[in-house]
């Protein structure tokens, strides 16, 4: 297979410059422990008034039905490649201030068409709205707009909600008590321009998900790798990682960020008084 990018000479960590469907077709069935991803939201990124930076090689303005079918095809293939008891976590935001309920549409096809089990729906409270000029009918009940300072994290399982293999955890009791809650208050990534990707998400989101949903040494996969945020968290936590993206530019950014990530044992020693992950 072409365009493999090995991370730090570790064969268990890769960033692959090709479509996720192409890579997944090469992957053995029942091998993936955890999928964490934030796919494009289909909000016409680059042409909407909140974000003028488009994706490098992706059209973010599909017909809604076509967009859902595109995602459905990918997660249908992912289902075959996951281990029984494996989990999928999807970070997604609704379109048009909630007028198009994308997260609900995804739940419907994941559960009723692809046979995933819905474990939970988390609300990611970002404490942030892109613009408060989006009032709709300002000062009038005629047609008000309701911008949302939150997104969703949808968590699904294959065949069984319980992990079917035994393993060792790196999750502390304190972390479990803080994170076993339906709303996560995490600041959004504020350095999109510096990172070089128009829509990176906070590394704390995959960091929490990896610890809450997988054993140590699990294989974590991100089919929409982008700038490699999931890979950064996976590297910090010593997980195996595979990320895919059609953009060579984003793959280079992802490899660079993941290579620079500090493994968790070093990370904790250097940040004993840090509030990361809280």
Buried (B, 14 or more C-beta within 10 A) or exposed (E): EEEEBEBEEEEBBBBBBBBBBBBBEEBEEEEBBBBBBBBBBBBBBBEBEEBEEBBBEBEBBBEEEEBBEBBBEBBBBBBBBBBEBBBBBBBBBBBEBBEBBBBEBBBEBBEEEBEBBEBEEBBBBBEEBBEEEBBEEEEEEEEEBEBBEBBBBBBBBBBEBEBEEEEEEBBEEEBEEEBEEEEBEBEBBEEBEEBBBBBBBBBBBBBBBBBBBBBBBBBBBBBBBBBBBBBBBBBBBBBBBBBBBBBBBBBBBBBBBBBEBBEBEEBEEEEEEEEEBE
